């Protein structure tokens, strides 16, 4: 009978795998973390960390160029792209170091690097070694999708896997895709000094349409061009690259960034030998994050659902808990939250207005505040955006959209409120420091809760007893 080497074998050392491994080690389990490439995955090397570092550099350049609006005189801003690249890579290394194989080994986590594939439902080969585990967790992430654009294979192009390696700033850049990644990098490169053209049918197609409209206005002000349409062909010409869209026509640039989504990494894992059901769309799992093979779990982007590092980490934690501890816990995230790190940021928590209307009809309630009403936003001259709160007929908060420079930080409070089933008035009871962007949440929810109560039967009765004049 085969010896059980590990209580949990984790395949993939990105955000999900690292969280799962550390949790399992804390529980005292014997855990192996297997990775075919680099510890940290996309998030550390080609995703969240380098993109947010580049966005910060671009914001600094933008602030220098626009400082005169504050009465601050500035010299012209120059960008040394090689130095920018070095800064970004330095930040990547700083975040990687605590997750290096040596660091993880010190935490009690065994690490195996090499091509990783199942040999059977109970055995995993990593390079030349074979390991056996009682439970397995597959969290191999996803990889960039190459859309069906004629001539793209023969035309030089970049994805998020190599865009951060640029040592020279392109004079012009076409970004194919209007999703979060495309929008973030389009604004960043425009602020660094490239002339950027976004080629997409819609901007932020999965977010509130009002959010896309705000960003469209901001991007136009900053000089980003938007060619509406779907990219259908690309070609290299003597003076640059041409991408043809339908409709829209041709866009010309020095470089192309393809940001058209990602697909689950299921190829080459030997999932068939393990008996795990899968397809190009990902690995299906049950509510406990188990695959069709009971001792094999999966979490994160490889499932083919929402592709966010925080969701992947949460699912990996829950999958590890279900694999190693008695009882079970749902792997379905509620409420869902995500942030697009443009300037202003776009944060969505729980249900959007559209989704709420589809589910609840006219029994739901929507309140929207323009961000220009927020004193701190006025002080910072960051008045593009809004806050939208969605509640049900009982006043329970079920969704929120925030477009503001601090939207991501503000979203955490609302995420907790929705998860705990709090009413809008409950948020109003928390005293928020002034002047912060979050002050708006207290002011806004106080107004909503007060209006709700004064229009209720109890509120009208109290007003009549107190002799308050009736309001029309």
TINU-808077 format. One record per residue (C-alpha): residue in one letter; x, y, z. Coordinates in steps of 0.2 Angstrom, whole numbers. Example, Ala and Ser with C-alpha at 12.3 -4.5 7.8 and 13.67 -1.06 7.14 Angstrom:
<code->A; east->62; north->-22; up->39>
<code->S; east->68; north->-5; up->36>
//
This chain:
<code->X; east->0; north->0; up->0>
<code->X; east->7; north->17; up->-5>
<code->X; east->13; north->28; up->9>
<code->X; east->5; north->44; up->12>
<code->X; east->18; north->57; up->11>
<code->X; east->8; north->73; up->14>
<code->X; east->-9; north->77; up->22>
<code->X; east->-11; north->90; up->8>
<code->X; east->-3; north->92; up->-9>
<code->X; east->-6; north->109; up->-17>
<code->X; east->-3; north->112; up->-35>
<code->X; east->1; north->130; up->-40>
<code->X; east->10; north->142; up->-29>
<code->X; east->1; north->158; up->-33>
<code->X; east->-10; north->169; up->-22>
<code->X; east->-22; north->154; up->-18>
<code->X; east->-8; north->141; up->-16>
<code->X; east->2; north->151; up->-4>
<code->X; east->-13; north->155; up->7>
<code->X; east->-18; north->137; up->7>
<code->X; east->-1; north->131; up->11>
<code->X; east->2; north->143; up->26>
<code->X; east->-15; north->139; up->33>
<code->X; east->-12; north->120; up->32>
<code->X; east->5; north->122; up->40>
<code->X; east->-3; north->132; up->54>
<code->X; east->-15; north->118; up->57>
<code->X; east->0; north->106; up->59>
<code->X; east->-3; north->97; up->43>
<code->X; east->11; north->90; up->32>
<code->X; east->9; north->101; up->17>
<code->X; east->18; north->101; up->0>
<code->X; east->17; north->115; up->-12>
<code->X; east->21; north->111; up->-30>
<code->X; east->25; north->124; up->-43>
<code->X; east->31; north->122; up->-61>
<code->X; east->37; north->140; up->-63>
<code->X; east->39; north->153; up->-49>
<code->X; east->32; north->155; up->-32>
<code->X; east->20; north->169; up->-32>
<code->X; east->11; north->166; up->-48>
<code->X; east->4; north->179; up->-59>
<code->X; east->-1; north->191; up->-45>
<code->X; east->17; north->193; up->-39>
<code->X; east->27; north->192; up->-56>
<code->X; east->15; north->198; up->-70>
<code->X; east->-1; north->204; up->-62>
<code->X; east->-6; north->214; up->-46>
<code->X; east->11; north->218; up->-40>
<code->X; east->20; north->225; up->-55>
<code->X; east->4; north->233; up->-62>
<code->X; east->0; north->243; up->-46>
<code->X; east->18; north->248; up->-45>
<code->X; east->18; north->254; up->-63>
<code->X; east->1; north->263; up->-59>
<code->X; east->9; north->272; up->-44>
<code->X; east->24; north->278; up->-55>
<code->X; east->12; north->284; up->-68>
<code->X; east->2; north->294; up->-55>
<code->X; east->17; north->302; up->-49>
<code->X; east->21; north->308; up->-67>
<code->X; east->3; north->314; up->-69>
<code->X; east->4; north->324; up->-53>
<code->X; east->19; north->332; up->-58>
<code->X; east->12; north->337; up->-75>
<code->X; east->-4; north->344; up->-67>
<code->X; east->3; north->352; up->-51>
<code->X; east->-1; north->369; up->-57>
<code->X; east->-19; north->367; up->-53>
<code->X; east->-13; north->368; up->-35>
<code->X; east->-3; north->383; up->-38>
<code->X; east->13; north->373; up->-38>
<code->X; east->25; north->377; up->-52>
<code->X; east->34; north->362; up->-60>
<code->X; east->47; north->358; up->-73>
<code->X; east->44; north->347; up->-87>
<code->X; east->42; north->329; up->-82>
<code->X; east->53; north->316; up->-90>
<code->X; east->51; north->297; up->-89>
<code->X; east->66; north->285; up->-89>
<code->X; east->57; north->269; up->-93>
<code->X; east->72; north->258; up->-89>
<code->X; east->73; north->266; up->-71>
<code->X; east->54; north->263; up->-70>
<code->X; east->56; north->245; up->-75>
<code->X; east->69; north->243; up->-62>
<code->X; east->58; north->251; up->-49>
<code->X; east->44; north->239; up->-53>
<code->X; east->55; north->224; up->-53>
<code->X; east->62; north->229; up->-36>
<code->X; east->45; north->230; up->-29>
<code->X; east->41; north->213; up->-36>
<code->X; east->57; north->205; up->-28>
<code->X; east->53; north->214; up->-11>
<code->X; east->36; north->205; up->-11>
<code->X; east->43; north->189; up->-17>
<code->X; east->56; north->187; up->-4>
<code->X; east->45; north->181; up->10>
<code->X; east->38; north->168; up->-1>
<code->X; east->54; north->161; up->-8>
<code->X; east->56; north->142; up->-6>
<code->X; east->68; north->144; up->9>
<code->X; east->56; north->156; up->18>
<code->X; east->42; north->144; up->15>
<code->X; east->53; north->129; up->21>
<code->X; east->56; north->139; up->37>
<code->X; east->37; north->140; up->40>
<code->X; east->36; north->121; up->39>
<code->X; east->30; north->120; up->20>
<code->X; east->39; north->108; up->9>
<code->X; east->42; north->115; up->-9>
<code->X; east->44; north->106; up->-25>
<code->X; east->48; north->115; up->-41>
<code->X; east->46; north->107; up->-58>
<code->X; east->34; north->101; up->-71>
<code->X; east->19; north->95; up->-61>
<code->X; east->7; north->82; up->-67>
<code->X; east->-4; north->68; up->-59>
<code->X; east->1; north->50; up->-62>
<code->X; east->-15; north->44; up->-54>
<code->X; east->-28; north->50; up->-42>
<code->X; east->-16; north->48; up->-28>
<code->X; east->1; north->51; up->-35>
<code->X; east->9; north->67; up->-42>
<code->X; east->25; north->69; up->-51>
<code->X; east->35; north->85; up->-49>
<code->X; east->50; north->84; up->-61>
<code->X; east->59; north->68; up->-57>
<code->X; east->50; north->65; up->-40>
<code->X; east->34; north->57; up->-36>
<code->X; east->23; north->62; up->-21>
<code->X; east->8; north->55; up->-13>
<code->X; east->-5; north->65; up->-3>
<code->X; east->-21; north->61; up->7>
<code->X; east->-29; north->77; up->-1>
<code->X; east->-25; north->88; up->-16>
<code->X; east->-29; north->106; up->-20>
<code->X; east->-27; north->112; up->-38>
<code->X; east->-25; north->131; up->-40>
<code->X; east->-15; north->133; up->-55>
<code->X; east->-22; north->149; up->-60>
<code->X; east->-25; north->156; up->-78>
<code->X; east->-16; north->162; up->-93>
<code->X; east->-19; north->176; up->-106>
<code->X; east->-32; north->173; up->-120>
<code->X; east->-26; north->177; up->-137>
<code->X; east->-42; north->183; up->-146>
<code->X; east->-45; north->177; up->-164>
<code->X; east->-37; north->192; up->-173>
<code->X; east->-31; north->188; up->-190>
<code->X; east->-12; north->191; up->-192>
<code->X; east->-9; north->193; up->-173>
<code->X; east->3; north->178; up->-172>
<code->X; east->14; north->186; up->-185>
<code->X; east->13; north->203; up->-177>
<code->X; east->24; north->208; up->-162>
<code->X; east->13; north->210; up->-147>
<code->X; east->13; north->210; up->-128>
<code->X; east->2; north->203; up->-114>
<code->X; east->3; north->206; up->-96>
<code->X; east->16; north->193; up->-95>
<code->X; east->29; north->204; up->-103>
<code->X; east->23; north->222; up->-104>
<code->X; east->32; north->226; up->-88>
<code->X; east->49; north->221; up->-96>
<code->X; east->49; north->237; up->-107>
<code->X; east->65; north->247; up->-105>
<code->X; east->59; north->260; up->-117>
<code->X; east->43; north->269; up->-117>
<code->X; east->33; north->266; up->-133>
<code->X; east->28; north->282; up->-142>
<code->X; east->11; north->275; up->-145>
<code->X; east->2; north->260; up->-139>
<code->X; east->-14; north->250; up->-144>
<code->X; east->-23; north->241; up->-130>
<code->X; east->-35; north->228; up->-136>
<code->X; east->-48; north->225; up->-122>
<code->X; east->-58; north->237; up->-111>
<code->X; east->-58; north->226; up->-95>
<code->X; east->-50; north->231; up->-79>
<code->X; east->-32; north->226; up->-84>
<code->X; east->-33; north->235; up->-101>
<code->X; east->-40; north->251; up->-93>
<code->X; east->-27; north->251; up->-79>
<code->X; east->-13; north->249; up->-91>
<code->X; east->-20; north->261; up->-104>
<code->X; east->-21; north->275; up->-91>
<code->X; east->-4; north->271; up->-84>
<code->X; east->5; north->272; up->-101>
<code->X; east->-4; north->287; up->-106>
<code->X; east->2; north->296; up->-90>
<code->X; east->19; north->290; up->-93>
<code->X; east->19; north->298; up->-110>
<code->X; east->13; north->286; up->-123>
<code->X; east->-1; north->290; up->-134>
<code->X; east->-14; north->276; up->-130>
<code->X; east->-28; north->270; up->-140>
<code->X; east->-40; north->258; up->-132>
<code->X; east->-49; north->246; up->-145>
<code->X; east->-64; north->239; up->-137>
<code->X; east->-83; north->238; up->-139>
<code->X; east->-86; north->244; up->-121>
<code->X; east->-76; north->251; up->-107>
<code->X; east->-78; north->240; up->-91>
<code->X; east->-92; north->229; up->-98>
<code->X; east->-95; north->220; up->-82>
<code->X; east->-96; north->235; up->-71>
<code->X; east->-110; north->248; up->-68>
<code->X; east->-112; north->258; up->-85>
<code->X; east->-111; north->274; up->-75>
<code->X; east->-93; north->269; up->-69>
<code->X; east->-88; north->266; up->-87>
<code->X; east->-95; north->283; up->-92>
<code->X; east->-85; north->292; up->-78>
<code->X; east->-69; north->283; up->-84>
<code->X; east->-73; north->288; up->-102>
<code->X; east->-74; north->306; up->-97>
<code->X; east->-58; north->305; up->-87>
<code->X; east->-48; north->296; up->-100>
<code->X; east->-53; north->308; up->-114>
<code->X; east->-47; north->322; up->-103>
<code->X; east->-31; north->314; up->-101>
<code->X; east->-29; north->311; up->-119>
<code->X; east->-33; north->292; up->-121>
<code->X; east->-42; north->288; up->-137>
<code->X; east->-56; north->275; up->-138>
<code->X; east->-59; north->266; up->-155>
<code->X; east->-76; north->257; up->-152>
<code->X; east->-76; north->240; up->-160>
<code->X; east->-69; north->223; up->-160>
<code->X; east->-51; north->219; up->-166>
<code->X; east->-52; north->208; up->-181>
<code->X; east->-35; north->210; up->-189>
<code->X; east->-17; north->215; up->-186>
<code->X; east->-2; north->218; up->-196>
<code->X; east->16; north->225; up->-196>
<code->X; east->20; north->239; up->-207>
<code->X; east->36; north->248; up->-210>
<code->X; east->31; north->263; up->-199>
<code->X; east->22; north->253; up->-185>
<code->X; east->8; north->241; up->-181>
<code->X; east->-10; north->242; up->-188>
<code->X; east->-25; north->235; up->-179>
<code->X; east->-41; north->234; up->-189>
<code->X; east->-58; north->235; up->-179>
<code->X; east->-76; north->231; up->-184>
<code->X; east->-83; north->244; up->-184>
<code->X; east->-71; north->258; up->-181>
<code->X; east->-57; north->256; up->-194>
<code->X; east->-38; north->256; up->-191>
<code->X; east->-28; north->260; up->-176>
<code->X; east->-9; north->264; up->-178>
<code->X; east->4; north->262; up->-165>
<code->X; east->22; north->256; up->-161>
<code->X; east->16; north->242; up->-149>
<code->X; east->1; north->232; up->-145>
<code->X; east->-5; north->226; up->-128>
<code->X; east->-17; north->212; up->-129>
<code->X; east->-28; north->212; up->-113>
<code->X; east->-43; north->201; up->-119>
<code->X; east->-45; north->190; up->-104>
<code->X; east->-38; north->174; up->-97>
<code->X; east->-42; north->156; up->-98>
<code->X; east->-39; north->142; up->-84>
<code->X; east->-23; north->133; up->-83>
<code->X; east->-29; north->115; up->-85>
<code->X; east->-18; north->108; up->-99>
<code->X; east->-3; north->97; up->-94>
<code->X; east->-8; north->93; up->-77>
<code->X; east->-13; north->75; up->-80>
<code->X; east->-31; north->78; up->-74>
<code->X; east->-37; north->64; up->-85>
<code->X; east->-26; north->52; up->-76>
<code->X; east->-32; north->58; up->-59>
<code->X; east->-50; north->56; up->-66>
<code->X; east->-54; north->75; up->-63>
<code->X; east->-68; north->82; up->-74>
<code->X; east->-62; north->98; up->-83>
<code->X; east->-63; north->108; up->-99>
<code->X; east->-56; north->123; up->-107>
<code->X; east->-68; north->133; up->-96>
<code->X; east->-60; north->126; up->-80>
<code->X; east->-63; north->113; up->-67>
<code->X; east->-81; north->111; up->-60>
<code->X; east->-82; north->110; up->-41>
<code->X; east->-96; north->108; up->-28>
<code->X; east->-101; north->120; up->-15>
<code->X; east->-86; north->113; up->-4>
<code->X; east->-74; north->116; up->-18>
<code->X; east->-72; north->97; up->-21>
<code->X; east->-70; north->91; up->-39>
<code->X; east->-79; north->75; up->-45>
<code->X; east->-64; north->65; up->-36>
<code->X; east->-69; north->68; up->-18>
<code->X; east->-51; north->70; up->-11>
<code->X; east->-46; north->82; up->-25>
<code->X; east->-51; north->100; up->-22>
<code->X; east->-49; north->116; up->-34>
<code->X; east->-49; north->134; up->-31>
<code->X; east->-46; north->151; up->-39>
<code->X; east->-44; north->156; up->-57>
<code->X; east->-43; north->138; up->-63>
<code->X; east->-61; north->136; up->-59>
<code->X; east->-65; north->147; up->-73>
<code->X; east->-76; north->159; up->-63>
<code->X; east->-71; north->176; up->-56>
<code->X; east->-53; north->180; up->-58>
<code->X; east->-47; north->190; up->-43>
<code->X; east->-33; north->186; up->-31>
<code->X; east->-43; north->189; up->-16>
<code->X; east->-56; north->178; up->-21>
<code->X; east->-44; north->164; up->-26>
<code->X; east->-36; north->166; up->-8>
<code->X; east->-52; north->165; up->0>
<code->X; east->-58; north->150; up->-9>
<code->X; east->-41; north->141; up->-6>
<code->X; east->-43; north->144; up->13>
<code->X; east->-60; north->137; up->12>
<code->X; east->-55; north->122; up->2>
<code->X; east->-40; north->118; up->14>
<code->X; east->-52; north->120; up->29>
<code->X; east->-64; north->107; up->21>
<code->X; east->-50; north->96; up->16>
<code->X; east->-42; north->95; up->33>
<code->X; east->-55; north->99; up->46>
<code->X; east->-72; north->91; up->51>
<code->X; east->-88; north->99; up->45>
<code->X; east->-88; north->109; up->29>
<code->X; east->-89; north->127; up->23>
<code->X; east->-96; north->135; up->7>
<code->X; east->-83; north->140; up->-6>
<code->X; east->-95; north->153; up->-13>
<code->X; east->-90; north->170; up->-10>
<code->X; east->-104; north->182; up->-4>
<code->X; east->-103; north->196; up->-6>
<code->X; east->-92; north->197; up->-22>
<code->X; east->-81; north->212; up->-22>
<code->X; east->-68; north->218; up->-35>
<code->X; east->-58; north->234; up->-39>
<code->X; east->-52; north->241; up->-55>
<code->X; east->-36; north->252; up->-50>
<code->X; east->-39; north->266; up->-62>
<code->X; east->-39; north->284; up->-56>
<code->X; east->-52; north->286; up->-50>
<code->X; east->-54; north->268; up->-44>
<code->X; east->-70; north->258; up->-47>
<code->X; east->-76; north->246; up->-33>
<code->X; east->-91; north->234; up->-34>
<code->X; east->-97; north->225; up->-19>
<code->X; east->-112; north->213; up->-19>
<code->X; east->-126; north->216; up->-32>
<code->X; east->-125; north->229; up->-45>
<code->X; east->-140; north->240; up->-48>
<code->X; east->-144; north->230; up->-64>
<code->X; east->-143; north->213; up->-55>
<code->X; east->-153; north->219; up->-40>
<code->X; east->-167; north->225; up->-52>
<code->X; east->-167; north->208; up->-61>
<code->X; east->-169; north->199; up->-44>
<code->X; east->-180; north->211; up->-34>
<code->X; east->-189; north->222; up->-47>
<code->X; east->-195; north->238; up->-40>
<code->X; east->-194; north->232; up->-22>
<code->X; east->-176; north->237; up->-21>
<code->X; east->-170; north->254; up->-18>
<code->X; east->-155; north->264; up->-25>
<code->X; east->-147; north->280; up->-18>
<code->X; east->-133; north->289; up->-28>
<code->X; east->-121; north->302; up->-22>
<code->X; east->-110; north->312; up->-33>
<code->X; east->-92; north->311; up->-26>
<code->X; east->-91; north->330; up->-28>
<code->X; east->-102; north->331; up->-12>
<code->X; east->-88; north->323; up->-2>
<code->X; east->-77; north->337; up->7>
<code->X; east->-61; north->327; up->6>
<code->X; east->-63; north->324; up->-13>
<code->X; east->-65; north->343; up->-15>
<code->X; east->-50; north->346; up->-5>
<code->X; east->-40; north->334; up->-16>
<code->X; east->-48; north->340; up->-32>
<code->X; east->-53; north->322; up->-35>
<code->X; east->-72; north->326; up->-40>
<code->X; east->-74; north->312; up->-53>
<code->X; east->-85; north->298; up->-47>
<code->X; east->-100; north->293; up->-37>
<code->X; east->-106; north->281; up->-23>
<code->X; east->-121; north->270; up->-26>
<code->X; east->-129; north->260; up->-13>
<code->X; east->-142; north->246; up->-16>
<code->X; east->-154; north->240; up->-3>
<code->X; east->-169; north->228; up->-2>
<code->X; east->-187; north->232; up->4>
<code->X; east->-181; north->230; up->22>
<code->X; east->-167; north->242; up->20>
<code->X; east->-154; north->228; up->21>
<code->X; east->-138; north->233; up->11>
<code->X; east->-136; north->221; up->-4>
<code->X; east->-124; north->230; up->-16>
<code->X; east->-113; north->245; up->-19>
<code->X; east->-103; north->254; up->-33>
<code->X; east->-90; north->266; up->-29>
<code->X; east->-80; north->277; up->-41>
<code->X; east->-68; north->287; up->-32>
<code->X; east->-49; north->289; up->-29>
<code->X; east->-51; north->278; up->-13>
<code->X; east->-64; north->267; up->-19>
<code->X; east->-55; north->251; up->-15>
<code->X; east->-52; north->256; up->3>
<code->X; east->-70; north->261; up->6>
<code->X; east->-77; north->245; up->-1>
<code->X; east->-71; north->234; up->13>
<code->X; east->-83; north->242; up->26>
<code->X; east->-98; north->239; up->14>
<code->X; east->-92; north->221; up->10>
<code->X; east->-93; north->217; up->28>
<code->X; east->-110; north->226; up->30>
<code->X; east->-117; north->216; up->16>
<code->X; east->-109; north->199; up->22>
<code->X; east->-117; north->202; up->39>
<code->X; east->-134; north->207; up->32>
<code->X; east->-133; north->225; up->40>
<code->X; east->-146; north->238; up->36>
<code->X; east->-141; north->254; up->28>
<code->X; east->-145; north->262; up->45>
<code->X; east->-132; north->251; up->54>
<code->X; east->-118; north->258; up->43>
<code->X; east->-124; north->276; up->49>
<code->X; east->-121; north->271; up->67>
<code->X; east->-102; north->270; up->65>
<code->X; east->-94; north->287; up->68>
<code->X; east->-82; north->290; up->53>
<code->X; east->-67; north->301; up->55>
<code->X; east->-68; north->318; up->46>
<code->X; east->-63; north->323; up->33>
<code->X; east->-61; north->306; up->25>
<code->X; east->-69; north->299; up->9>
<code->X; east->-78; north->286; up->20>
<code->X; east->-86; north->301; up->29>
<code->X; east->-98; north->300; up->14>
<code->X; east->-104; north->283; up->19>
<code->X; east->-110; north->289; up->36>
<code->X; east->-118; north->305; up->29>
<code->X; east->-126; north->295; up->15>
<code->X; east->-133; north->281; up->25>
<code->X; east->-139; north->293; up->38>
<code->X; east->-149; north->302; up->25>
<code->X; east->-156; north->286; up->18>
<code->X; east->-160; north->279; up->35>
<code->X; east->-169; north->295; up->41>
<code->X; east->-179; north->297; up->25>
<code->X; east->-184; north->279; up->26>
<code->X; east->-190; north->281; up->44>
<code->X; east->-199; north->297; up->42>
<code->X; east->-209; north->290; up->27>
<code->X; east->-214; north->275; up->37>
<code->X; east->-230; north->273; up->47>
<code->X; east->-221; north->275; up->64>
<code->X; east->-211; north->290; up->58>
<code->X; east->-227; north->299; up->52>
<code->X; east->-236; north->295; up->68>
<code->X; east->-222; north->302; up->79>
<code->X; east->-222; north->318; up->68>
<code->X; east->-241; north->320; up->70>
<code->X; east->-239; north->317; up->89>
<code->X; east->-225; north->330; up->90>
<code->X; east->-234; north->342; up->80>
<code->X; east->-221; north->343; up->66>
<code->X; east->-228; north->351; up->50>
<code->X; east->-232; north->338; up->36>
<code->X; east->-220; north->338; up->22>
<code->X; east->-226; north->336; up->4>
//
